[in-house]
């Protein structure tokens, strides 16, 4: 009688899905800036989507969020930087409360753009940006 060799079943996981999960966790940690929730018990969120002209998502655009003004009692934060994901999206956690932020976006081959956003409380504010290609006029002259 022949003995059967036991074989292990492999699960269907791909390196890409593991990498995507690790990348998401890394992005979430960077976007939060390592901050802990404040005494009010939460965060406000600045989120958005970056598009390139004529309306396609722009991945890997550099997004910088800088606090420009804050009411008394609102914790000041350092500027935060991150990259948009494959769908051109980004999100940053910021302290809740009356404060103003400048969102700056730049990407190679596109004109930079800035926008000022105001946070009033524990809320999420979404913004959309469309970057235009850098003009090629005057190149090579």
Buried (B, 14 or more C-beta within 10 A) or exposed (E): EEEEEEEEEEEEEEEEEEEEEEEEEEBEEBBBBEBEEBEBEEBBBBBBBBBBEEEEBBBEBBBBBBBEEBEEEBBEBEEBBBBBBEEBBBBBBBBBBBBBBBBBBBBEEBEEBEEEBEBEEBEEBEBEBBBEEEEEEEEEE
